Amino acid sequence: MAAGTDHAGIATQMVVERSLKETENVTRQELGREEFERRVWQWKEQYADDSQADAAHRRLVRLVAQPLHDGRGAVARGARNVRAAV
């Protein structure tokens, strides 16, 4: 998994949820898991460019996670994962 992938997934979910509320006045819970997941993948295919997403992931980690790790010790990196305690 590339650094920041989980953050990008959360951000994508938020964008899709916001769009659903604005355009269809529906929540992800009302859509159900399978339909919401289909919409997320549809959004990704339409809007996401993998090369830009990789760069965005790296920027996100540098801007958010790295300062938390360096300044506050709120992010601990282990051999296999990154755990945030914020």
C-alpha positions as a Markdown table, in Angstrom:
| # | Residue | x | y | z |
|---|---|---|---|---|
| 1 | Met | 0.0 | 0.0 | 0.0 |
| 2 | Ala | 1.4 | 3.4 | -0.9 |
| 3 | Ala | 1.8 | 6.0 | 1.8 |
| 4 | Gly | -1.3 | 8.1 | 2.2 |
| 5 | Thr | -3.6 | 5.6 | 0.4 |
| 6 | Asp | -5.8 | 5.3 | 3.4 |
| 7 | His | -6.0 | 9.1 | 3.7 |
| 8 | Ala | -6.9 | 9.4 | 0.1 |
| 9 | Gly | -9.6 | 6.8 | 0.5 |
| 10 | Ile | -11.1 | 8.7 | 3.4 |
| 11 | Ala | -10.9 | 12.0 | 1.4 |
| 12 | Thr | -12.6 | 10.3 | -1.6 |
| 13 | Gln | -15.3 | 8.9 | 0.6 |
| 14 | Met | -16.0 | 12.4 | 2.0 |
| 15 | Val | -16.1 | 13.9 | -1.5 |
| 16 | Val | -18.5 | 11.3 | -2.8 |
| 17 | Glu | -20.7 | 11.6 | 0.3 |
| 18 | Arg | -20.9 | 15.4 | 0.0 |
| 19 | Ser | -21.7 | 15.1 | -3.7 |
| 20 | Leu | -24.5 | 12.6 | -3.0 |
| 21 | Lys | -26.0 | 14.9 | -0.4 |
| 22 | Glu | -25.9 | 17.9 | -2.7 |
| 23 | Thr | -27.0 | 16.2 | -5.9 |
| 24 | Glu | -29.4 | 13.5 | -4.7 |
| 25 | Asn | -30.1 | 14.5 | -1.1 |
| 26 | Val | -29.1 | 10.9 | 0.0 |
| 27 | Thr | -26.6 | 9.6 | 2.5 |
| 28 | Arg | -24.2 | 6.6 | 2.1 |
| 29 | Gln | -26.2 | 4.8 | 4.7 |
| 30 | Glu | -29.4 | 5.3 | 2.7 |
| 31 | Leu | -27.7 | 4.0 | -0.4 |
| 32 | Gly | -26.3 | 0.9 | 1.2 |
| 33 | Arg | -22.8 | -0.4 | 1.2 |
| 34 | Glu | -22.7 | -2.0 | -2.2 |
| 35 | Glu | -24.3 | 1.0 | -4.1 |
| 36 | Phe | -22.1 | 3.5 | -2.2 |
| 37 | Glu | -19.0 | 1.4 | -3.0 |
| 38 | Arg | -20.0 | 1.4 | -6.7 |
| 39 | Arg | -20.4 | 5.2 | -6.6 |
| 40 | Val | -17.0 | 5.6 | -5.1 |
| 41 | Trp | -15.4 | 3.5 | -7.8 |
| 42 | Gln | -17.3 | 5.4 | -10.4 |
| 43 | Trp | -16.1 | 8.7 | -9.0 |
| 44 | Lys | -12.5 | 7.4 | -9.0 |
| 45 | Glu | -12.7 | 6.3 | -12.6 |
| 46 | Gln | -14.1 | 9.6 | -13.6 |
| 47 | Tyr | -12.0 | 12.0 | -11.6 |
| 48 | Ala | -8.8 | 10.4 | -10.2 |
| 49 | Asp | -5.6 | 10.2 | -12.1 |
| 50 | Asp | -3.3 | 7.6 | -10.5 |
| 51 | Ser | -0.1 | 9.6 | -11.1 |
| 52 | Gln | -1.6 | 12.7 | -9.5 |
| 53 | Ala | -3.1 | 10.6 | -6.7 |
| 54 | Asp | 0.4 | 9.2 | -5.9 |
| 55 | Ala | 1.8 | 12.7 | -5.7 |
| 56 | Ala | -1.2 | 13.9 | -3.6 |
| 57 | His | -0.6 | 11.0 | -1.2 |
| 58 | Arg | 3.0 | 12.0 | -0.7 |
| 59 | Arg | 2.1 | 15.6 | -0.2 |
| 60 | Leu | -0.6 | 14.6 | 2.3 |
| 61 | Val | 1.9 | 12.5 | 4.3 |
| 62 | Arg | 4.5 | 15.3 | 4.3 |
| 63 | Leu | 1.9 | 18.0 | 5.3 |
| 64 | Val | 0.0 | 16.1 | 7.9 |
| 65 | Ala | 1.6 | 12.9 | 9.2 |
| 66 | Gln | 5.2 | 14.0 | 9.2 |
| 67 | Pro | 4.7 | 17.1 | 11.4 |
| 68 | Leu | 2.6 | 15.0 | 13.8 |
| 69 | His | 5.4 | 12.4 | 14.0 |
| 70 | Asp | 8.2 | 15.0 | 14.3 |
| 71 | Gly | 6.6 | 17.6 | 16.5 |
| 72 | Arg | 4.2 | 15.8 | 18.8 |
| 73 | Gly | 5.1 | 12.1 | 18.6 |
| 74 | Ala | 1.4 | 11.5 | 17.8 |
| 75 | Val | 2.3 | 9.1 | 14.9 |
| 76 | Ala | 4.3 | 6.1 | 15.5 |
| 77 | Arg | 5.7 | 4.0 | 12.7 |
| 78 | Gly | 6.3 | 0.3 | 13.2 |
| 79 | Ala | 7.8 | -2.3 | 11.0 |
| 80 | Arg | 4.5 | -2.9 | 9.2 |
| 81 | Asn | 2.1 | -0.1 | 9.9 |
| 82 | Val | 1.6 | 3.5 | 10.9 |
| 83 | Arg | -0.5 | 4.2 | 13.9 |
| 84 | Ala | -1.9 | 7.6 | 14.7 |
| 85 | Ala | -2.9 | 8.6 | 18.2 |
| 86 | Val | -4.4 | 12.1 | 17.7 |
